[in-house]
Amino acid sequence: MTSKVRRIIDCFSDCSGCKTCKGNARQDMLNMNQDTNCDPMLTQGVRLHIQDRYVVMDNGIIQVSLSKPGGIVTGIWYNGIDNLLEVRNKETNRGYWDLHWNEIGGKGIFDVIQGTSFRVIVENEEQVEISFTRTWNHSLEGKYIPLNIDKRFIMLRGSSGFYSYAIYEHFREWPGFELGETRITFKLRKDKFQYMAVADNRQRYMPFPDDQSNGRGVPLAYPEAVLLVNPLDQRLTGEVDDKYQYSCENKDLRVHGWICFDPPVGFWQITPSDEFRSGGPLKQNLSSHVGPTTLAMFLSSHYAGKYMVPQFEAGEPWKKVFGPIFMYFNSAAYGNDPLLLWEDAKIKMMVEVQSWPYSFPASEDFPKSEQRGNANGRILIQDRYISNYCVIASGAYVGLAPPGDAGSWQMESKNYQFWTQANEDGFFSIRNIRPGDYNLYAWVPGFIGDYRHEAVITIISGCNIEMGDVIYEPPRDGPTLWEIGIPDRSAAEFYIPDPDPKYINRLFVNHPDRFRQYGLWERYTELYPEGDLVYKIGVSDYRKDWFFAQVVRKIGDNAYQGTTWQIKFELDNVDRNGIYKLRVALASATLAELQVRVKDPNSNRPLFTTGLIGRDNAIARHGIHGIYKLYNVDIPGTRFVKGENTIFFKQPRCNSPFQGFMYDYIRLEGPSTPC
């Protein structure tokens, strides 16, 4: 290694005019790019520069500097920008793997994962793969999570980016723990990256991190939500910023990131597979937000609560590979529209998805395509009150996840899941499944409940399992008397009010995701000042008359009251000897209780209660769903009368403005009839 390279490695990551380089390290990195013919058109081979404190991967397109042996990304050179990461931050606060954990019953600990050992796994002109490991022993008990962690970084020839993955392992003889969150975080330069893109219809100029304090922003009901009163970009005055407004479901969280306009450069995080993420395709996770920050979330309790936090007991061995994910960088010539960088990032994302599973990771713990298996079949619906024949379950979500109860995949976070969507004819093909034992799960838009195939499916290398026709019989006892909503595991079809004009994010004005506006829970009291919601079957319209969340009523400063909603309906005839069935599908619940009463809202004992349920916190975090729950309530015919009837939904818990439910779908069925 040349003396110039050594000096650059030493100074590149935290250059502030030190005596060693007199402030020229970043310029030297630019010059090194020219000196070593790193023009991407020449497809330079990958080079690895190793020094005492840093290691640099360089393929002529990008150069990535990492601390050694910590494995913290300290600098990224690309397209003339000497560091895409925030140079004002400490080196440990730029690009890193982190986790949040606790001993069982103990307090939470945040940990930026620092390696203690560095080694080269692969080094040739086509590929470099390097490893930063931290091993655990009993002397570290209580200080570090009892896991061996191996962080890997990969750079390929001709690739405008780099990959990262990690292997977490817990041995049987080690103590237990809980793992609340793990992810990769990148903190970008705030003087460069000010435009964020999460989806085609969710991209905008973002506030600066300085706007969240120093009198520029006023905290709202929780610290993450800030009203911008004097932002550096005055165009944002009066808007609300909250990182949860930019959350995404796993199935849609494939690419997101930031654009710099001078020079036109994009910084993108691409996740090509969900197999290693917790909670299945509908689990919501953070993406990018003010910082500028970009996250690759692997496991979190957001929109699920403690049910999503895996607990590992002493004596329980565990190993999991998170990733690889791809950090992609692109650029445009001056004069071209920089927003086209987003379009290019989406194309690159599709290429990465088609390339999964990658063939190049060196770890034996990451099985290649030929070491995996496939499962195929067709899913049908059998509901005799809809048709005498099986109905094609077009658009069904079908997946393999660890064995468990129906719907348990929503809370699964220790192992792997593999999902697909059935085509219009109900056929599905789940590809590239890791070897192991699974149940087949499914849910079908338009139908309530969860499907689970009873037989355990064992995947071995190279297998191709043909499952034939899979028939789902959704919960059903009798004919539909009435229904409210659409069974799609979301409350999006219900009435979502306009936000208070004081708390607007202009991005979501006239936006399909209007539920992402701040403070919508407070609108309920304003819209129903005298009494709670009353819904009349055959008269009311759920799109206009059913508030999207049954929340508490504000009755004073930090004072709240539970709410009771009414569903009124007519019955022409009543079978007093029969049992009616009320199906209540919840899209979300947060420290709430659903009490169901018939006729008398003040009866001492409800006909049914869920008890205290839910920690989704979706109301506060602008989600339109959390964890799906289906409740089935038997109502004796003696509770109904011919003519008008009323069912009361009471939610009495009222210690916080965020307690309550979001409903997915409600249906009353008549007594069962002969086939």
Residue pairs with C-beta under 8 A, 6 or more apart in sequence:
1 49
1 50
1 51
4 28
4 32
4 35
5 32
5 49
5 51
5 56
6 51
7 20
7 21
7 25
7 28
8 21
8 25
8 28
8 29
8 32
8 56
9 49
9 51
9 53
9 54
9 55
9 56
9 65
10 20
10 21
10 25
10 51
10 53
10 54
11 18
11 20
11 21
11 25
12 25
12 26
12 29
12 54
12 56
12 65
12 74
12 75
12 77
12 82
12 83
13 54
13 65
13 67
13 74
13 75
13 83
13 91
13 94
14 74
14 87
14 90
14 91
15 21
15 23
15 25
15 26
15 87
16 23
17 23
21 28
26 82
26 83
27 82
29 63
29 77
29 82
30 77
30 80
30 82
32 38
32 63
33 60
33 63
33 77
36 44
36 47
36 58
36 60
37 44
37 60
38 44
38 58
38 59
38 60
38 61
38 63
39 60
40 60
40 61
40 158
40 160
42 60
43 60
43 157
43 158
44 59
44 60
44 157
45 59
45 124
45 125
45 126
45 157
46 57
46 58
46 59
46 124
46 125
46 126
46 127
46 128
46 155
46 156
46 157
47 57
47 58
47 59
47 128
48 55
48 56
48 57
48 58
48 120
48 123
48 128
48 130
49 55
49 56
49 58
50 68
50 120
51 68
52 68
53 67
53 68
54 65
54 66
54 67
54 68
54 74
55 65
55 66
55 68
55 118
55 130
56 63
56 64
56 65
56 66
57 63
57 64
57 66
57 128
57 130
57 153
57 155
57 162
58 64
58 155
59 155
59 156
59 157
59 158
59 159
61 78
61 158
61 159
61 160
62 76
62 77
62 78
62 155
62 160
62 161
62 162
62 329
63 75
63 76
63 77
63 78
64 73
64 75
64 76
64 77
64 153
64 155
64 162
65 73
65 74
65 75
65 76
65 77
66 72
66 73
66 74
66 130
66 132
66 153
67 74
67 91
67 92
68 118
68 132
69 115
69 116
69 117
69 118
69 132
70 92
70 114
70 115
70 132
71 97
71 113
71 114
71 115
71 118
71 132
71 151
71 153
72 91
72 92
72 94
72 95
72 96
72 112
72 114
73 85
73 94
73 95
73 96
73 153
73 186
74 85
74 91
74 94
74 95
75 82
75 83
75 85
75 94
76 83
76 84
76 85
76 95
76 329
77 83
77 84
78 84
78 160
78 265
78 329
78 331
79 263
79 265
79 329
79 331
80 263
81 189
81 192
81 260
81 263
81 265
83 189
84 188
84 189
84 192
84 193
84 265
84 267
84 329
85 94
85 95
85 186
85 187
85 188
85 189
86 93
86 94
86 187
86 188
86 189
86 190
87 189
89 187
92 112
92 114
93 112
93 187
94 186
94 187
95 184
95 185
95 186
95 187
96 112
96 113
96 184
96 185
97 112
97 113
97 149
97 151
97 164
97 166
97 182
97 183
97 184
97 185
98 110
98 111
98 112
98 113
98 182
98 183
98 184
98 185
99 110
99 111
99 113
99 145
99 179
99 180
99 181
99 182
99 183
100 108
100 109
100 110
100 111
100 179
100 180
100 181
100 182
101 108
101 109
101 111
101 145
101 177
101 178
101 179
101 180
102 108
102 109
102 177
102 178
102 180
103 142
103 175
103 176
103 177
103 178
104 176
104 177
104 178
104 311
104 313
108 180
109 145
111 144
111 145
113 134
113 149
113 151
113 166
114 134
115 132
115 133
115 134
115 149
115 151
116 133
116 134
116 135
117 132
117 133
117 134
117 135
118 130
118 131
118 132
119 130
119 131
119 133
120 128
120 129
120 130
120 131
121 129
121 130
121 131
121 152
121 362
121 363
122 128
122 129
122 154
122 362
123 129
125 157
126 156
126 157
127 154
127 155
127 156
127 157
127 360
128 154
128 155
129 152
129 153
129 154
129 360
129 361
129 362
130 152
130 153
131 150
131 151
131 152
132 150
132 151
132 152
132 153
133 148
133 149
133 150
133 151
134 144
134 148
134 149
135 148
136 144
136 145
136 146
136 147
136 148
136 174
138 174
140 146
141 175
145 177
145 179
146 170
146 174
146 175
146 176
146 177
147 168
147 169
147 170
148 167
148 168
148 169
148 170
148 171
149 166
149 167
149 168
149 169
150 166
150 167
150 169
150 363
151 164
151 166
152 164
152 165
152 166
152 167
152 324
152 361
152 362
152 363
153 162
153 163
153 164
154 162
154 163
154 164
154 165
154 324
154 360
154 361
155 162
155 163
156 163
156 360
160 328
160 329
160 330
161 268
161 326
161 327
161 328
161 329
162 326
162 327
163 323
163 324
163 325
163 326
163 327
163 358
163 361
164 184
164 323
164 324
164 325
164 327
165 321
165 322
165 323
165 324
165 325
165 361
165 363
165 366
166 321
166 322
166 323
167 319
167 320
167 321
167 363
167 365
168 182
168 318
168 319
168 320
168 322
169 318
169 319
170 177
170 312
170 316
170 317
170 318
170 319
171 317
172 315
172 316
172 317
173 314
173 315
174 314
175 314
176 311
176 312
176 313
176 314
176 316
177 311
177 312
178 309
178 310
178 311
178 312
179 299
179 309
179 310
179 312
180 299
180 300
180 301
180 309
181 297
181 299
181 300
181 301
182 298
182 299
182 322
183 295
183 296
183 297
183 298
183 299
183 300
184 269
184 295
184 296
184 298
184 323
184 325
185 293
185 294
185 295
186 267
186 269
186 293
186 294
186 295
186 327
187 291
187 292
187 293
188 258
188 267
188 291
188 292
188 293
188 294
189 260
189 292
190 208
190 209
190 210
190 291
190 292
192 260
192 262
192 265
193 258
193 259
193 260
193 267
193 292
194 205
194 206
194 208
194 233
194 258
194 260
194 261
194 292
195 203
195 204
195 205
195 206
195 258
195 259
195 260
195 261
195 338
196 203
196 204
196 206
196 246
196 256
196 257
196 258
196 259
196 288
196 289
196 292
197 203
197 256
197 257
197 258
197 259
197 288
197 342
197 345
198 246
198 248
198 256
198 287
198 288
199 248
199 252
199 256
201 511
201 512
201 513
202 246
202 507
202 513
203 339
203 342
204 507
205 233
205 235
205 236
206 241
206 289
206 290
206 292
207 217
207 226
207 228
207 231
207 232
207 233
207 236
207 239
207 241
207 290
208 231
208 232
208 233
208 290
209 290
209 291
210 216
210 232
211 217
211 226
211 228
211 231
211 232
211 233
211 236
211 241
211 290
212 226
212 241
212 290
215 229
215 230
216 228
216 229
216 230
216 231
216 232
217 226
217 227
217 228
217 229
217 231
217 241
218 226
218 227
218 229
219 225
219 226
220 226
220 227
220 240
220 503
220 518
220 519
221 519
221 620
221 657
222 620
224 242
224 243
224 244
225 240
225 241
225 242
225 518
226 240
226 241
226 242
227 238
227 239
227 240
227 502
227 503
228 236
228 237
228 238
228 239
228 240
228 241
229 237
229 238
230 237
231 237
238 502
238 504
239 504
239 505
239 506
240 503
240 504
240 505
240 517
240 518
240 519
241 290
241 505
242 505
242 518
242 622
243 286
243 289
243 290
244 286
244 302
244 620
244 621
244 622
244 623
245 505
245 507
245 508
245 516
245 517
245 518
245 622
246 286
246 287
246 288
246 289
247 284
247 285
247 286
247 287
247 302
247 303
247 621
247 622
247 623
248 256
248 284
248 285
248 287
249 281
249 282
249 283
249 284
250 274
250 277
250 279
250 280
250 281
250 282
250 283
250 284
250 285
251 274
251 281
251 282
251 419
253 271
253 285
253 287
253 297
254 270
254 271
254 272
254 349
254 353
255 268
255 269
255 270
255 271
255 328
255 345
255 346
255 348
255 349
256 268
256 269
256 287
256 288
256 294
257 266
257 267
257 268
257 269
257 288
257 294
257 328
257 345
258 266
258 267
258 288
258 292
258 294
259 265
259 266
259 267
259 338
259 339
259 341
259 342
260 266
260 267
260 338
261 338
263 331
263 334
264 331
264 332
264 333
264 334
264 336
264 338
264 341
265 329
265 330
265 331
265 341
266 328
266 329
266 330
266 331
266 338
266 341
266 342
266 344
266 345
267 294
267 327
267 329
268 327
268 328
268 329
268 330
268 345
268 348
268 349
269 288
269 294
269 295
269 296
269 325
269 326
269 327
269 328
270 325
270 326
270 327
270 328
270 345
270 348
270 349
270 352
271 277
271 296
271 325
271 326
272 324
272 325
272 326
272 349
272 352
272 353
272 355
272 356
272 358
273 353
273 356
273 357
274 280
274 281
274 417
274 419
275 416
275 417
275 418
275 434
276 298
276 320
276 321
276 322
276 323
276 416
277 283
277 285
277 297
277 298
277 299
277 417
278 298
278 299
278 300
278 308
278 310
278 412
278 413
279 304
279 308
279 409
279 410
279 411
279 412
279 413
280 399
280 401
280 409
280 410
280 412
280 417
280 419
281 397
281 399
281 419
282 410
282 489
282 625
282 628
283 303
283 304
283 308
283 410
284 302
284 303
284 618
284 623
284 625
284 626
285 295
285 297
285 300
285 302
286 295
286 297
286 300
286 302
287 294
287 295
287 297
288 294
288 295
289 295
296 323
296 325
298 322
298 323
299 308
299 310
299 322
299 413
300 308
301 307
301 308
301 309
301 615
302 617
302 621
303 588
303 616
303 617
303 618
303 621
303 623
303 625
303 626
303 627
304 410
304 411
304 615
304 616
304 626
304 627
305 614
305 615
305 616
305 617
305 626
305 627
306 615
307 411
307 615
307 627
308 411
308 413
309 413
310 413
310 414
312 318
312 414
318 414
319 365
320 414
320 415
320 416
321 363
321 365
321 366
324 358
324 361
324 366
326 352
328 345
328 348
328 349
330 341
330 344
330 345
330 348
331 341
332 338
332 340
332 341
356 432
357 366
357 367
357 368
357 369
357 372
357 432
358 366
358 368
359 368
359 369
367 434
367 435
367 461
369 432
370 461
370 462
371 435
371 461
371 462
372 431
372 432
372 433
372 434
372 435
372 459
372 461
372 462
373 433
373 435
373 459
373 460
373 461
373 462
373 463
373 464
373 465
374 429
374 430
374 431
374 432
374 433
374 463
374 464
374 465
375 400
375 429
375 430
375 433
375 440
375 457
375 459
375 464
375 465
375 467
376 427
376 428
376 429
376 430
376 464
376 465
376 466
376 467
377 398
377 427
377 428
377 466
377 467
377 468
377 469
377 470
378 422
378 425
378 426
378 427
378 428
378 468
378 469
378 470
379 393
379 396
379 398
379 422
379 426
379 428
379 442
379 444
379 451
379 469
379 470
379 471
379 472
380 390
380 391
380 392
380 393
380 426
380 469
380 470
380 471
380 472
381 390
381 391
381 392
381 393
381 444
381 447
381 471
381 472
381 473
381 474
382 390
382 391
382 471
382 472
382 473
383 391
383 447
383 473
383 474
383 476
384 476
384 675
385 476
385 478
385 479
385 480
390 469
390 471
392 424
392 425
392 426
393 422
393 426
393 442
393 444
393 447
393 472
394 422
394 423
394 424
394 425
394 426
395 421
395 422
395 424
395 444
395 445
396 421
396 422
396 426
396 428
396 442
396 443
396 444
396 445
396 472
397 419
397 420
397 421
397 422
397 442
397 443
397 444
397 445
398 419
398 420
398 421
398 422
398 428
398 430
398 440
398 441
398 442
398 470
399 409
399 417
399 418
399 419
399 420
399 430
399 440
399 441
399 442
400 417
400 418
400 419
400 430
400 433
400 438
400 439
400 440
400 441
400 457
400 459
401 408
401 409
401 412
401 415
401 416
401 417
401 418
401 438
401 439
401 441
402 408
402 412
402 414
402 415
402 416
402 417
402 436
402 437
402 438
402 439
403 437
403 438
403 439
403 456
404 412
404 439
404 452
405 452
406 441
406 449
406 450
406 451
406 452
407 441
407 443
407 450
407 452
407 628
408 441
409 417
409 441
410 627
410 628
411 627
415 436
416 434
416 436
418 430
418 431
418 432
418 433
418 434
418 438
419 430
420 428
420 429
420 430
420 431
421 428
422 428
433 459
434 459
435 459
435 460
435 461
436 458
436 459
437 456
437 457
437 458
437 459
438 456
438 457
438 458
438 459
439 452
439 453
439 454
439 456
439 457
440 451
440 452
440 453
440 457
440 467
440 470
441 450
441 451
441 452
441 453
442 450
442 451
442 470
442 472
443 449
443 450
443 451
443 489
443 628
444 451
444 472
444 474
445 487
445 488
446 486
446 487
446 488
447 472
447 474
447 487
448 474
448 475
448 487
448 583
448 585
448 630
448 665
448 667
449 474
449 475
449 630
450 628
450 630
451 470
451 472
453 467
453 470
457 465
457 467
459 465
475 583
475 630
475 632
476 669
477 579
477 581
477 669
477 671
477 672
478 580
478 581
478 669
478 670
478 671
478 672
478 673
479 669
479 670
479 673
480 667
480 668
480 669
481 569
481 571
481 580
481 668
481 669
481 670
482 537
482 538
482 569
482 667
482 668
483 665
483 666
483 667
483 668
484 535
484 537
484 542
484 546
484 567
484 663
484 665
484 666
484 667
485 491
485 493
485 494
485 542
485 546
485 663
485 664
485 665
485 666
486 493
486 665
487 585
487 664
487 665
488 664
488 665
489 585
489 587
489 625
489 628
489 664
490 587
490 624
490 625
490 664
491 515
491 548
491 549
491 587
491 588
491 624
491 625
491 662
491 663
491 664
492 515
492 548
492 624
493 542
493 543
494 542
494 543
494 546
494 547
494 548
494 663
495 542
495 543
495 544
495 545
495 546
495 547
495 548
496 514
496 515
496 520
496 548
497 520
497 523
497 527
497 547
498 514
498 517
498 523
499 517
499 518
499 519
499 520
499 523
500 519
500 522
500 523
503 517
503 518
503 519
504 517
505 516
505 517
505 518
508 514
508 516
508 517
513 624
515 548
515 622
515 623
515 624
516 622
517 622
518 622
520 548
520 549
521 549
521 551
521 619
521 620
521 657
521 658
521 660
522 554
522 657
524 547
524 549
524 551
524 553
524 563
525 553
525 554
527 547
528 547
528 553
532 553
532 563
532 564
532 565
532 566
533 545
533 546
533 547
533 550
533 563
533 565
533 566
534 565
534 566
534 568
535 542
535 545
535 546
535 565
535 566
535 567
535 568
536 568
536 569
537 567
537 568
537 569
537 570
538 569
538 570
540 546
546 663
548 624
548 662
549 588
549 619
549 660
549 661
549 662
550 563
550 565
550 592
550 649
550 651
550 660
550 661
550 662
550 663
551 563
551 619
551 657
551 658
551 659
551 660
552 560
552 561
552 562
552 563
552 651
552 653
552 654
552 656
552 657
552 659
552 660
553 560
553 561
553 562
553 563
553 654
554 560
554 561
554 657
555 561
560 654
560 655
560 656
560 657
560 659
561 654
562 650
562 651
562 652
562 653
562 654
563 650
563 651
563 660
564 601
564 648
564 649
564 650
564 651
565 648
565 649
565 650
566 601
566 646
566 647
566 648
566 649
567 646
567 647
567 648
567 649
567 666
568 644
568 645
568 646
569 644
569 645
569 646
569 647
569 668
570 643
570 644
570 645
571 640
571 641
571 642
571 643
571 645
572 642
573 642
574 637
574 640
574 641
574 642
575 637
575 670
575 671
576 637
576 638
576 640
577 637
578 637
578 670
578 671
578 672
579 634
579 635
579 636
579 637
579 671
579 672
580 634
580 635
580 636
580 637
580 639
580 640
580 668
580 669
580 670
580 671
581 632
581 633
581 634
581 635
581 668
581 669
582 596
582 608
582 632
582 633
582 635
582 647
582 666
582 667
582 668
582 669
583 630
583 631
583 632
583 633
583 665
583 666
583 667
583 668
583 669
584 594
584 596
584 630
584 631
584 632
584 633
584 663
584 666
585 628
585 629
585 630
585 631
585 663
585 664
585 665
585 666
586 594
586 614
586 628
586 629
586 630
586 631
586 661
586 662
586 663
586 664
587 618
587 624
587 625
587 626
587 628
587 661
587 662
587 663
587 664
588 614
588 616
588 618
588 619
588 623
588 624
588 625
588 626
588 627
588 661
588 662
589 610
589 613
589 614
589 616
589 626
589 627
589 629
589 660
589 661
589 662
590 614
590 615
590 616
590 617
590 618
590 619
590 620
590 626
590 658
590 659
590 660
590 661
591 612
591 614
591 615
591 653
591 655
591 656
591 658
591 659
592 612
592 613
592 614
592 651
592 653
592 659
592 660
592 661
593 609
593 610
593 611
593 612
593 613
593 651
593 652
593 653
594 608
594 609
594 610
594 613
594 631
594 649
594 650
594 651
594 661
595 606
595 608
595 609
595 648
595 649
595 650
595 651
595 652
596 606
596 607
596 608
596 609
596 633
596 647
596 648
596 649
596 650
597 603
597 606
597 607
597 647
597 648
597 650
598 607
598 635
598 639
598 640
598 645
598 646
598 647
598 648
599 639
599 641
599 645
599 646
601 646
601 648
601 650
606 650
607 633
607 635
607 639
608 631
608 633
610 629
610 631
612 653
613 629
614 626
614 627
614 629
614 661
616 623
616 626
616 627
617 626
617 658
618 624
618 625
618 626
618 662
619 658
619 659
619 660
619 662
620 657
620 658
624 662
625 662
625 664
626 662
628 664
637 671
647 668
651 659
651 660
651 661
653 659
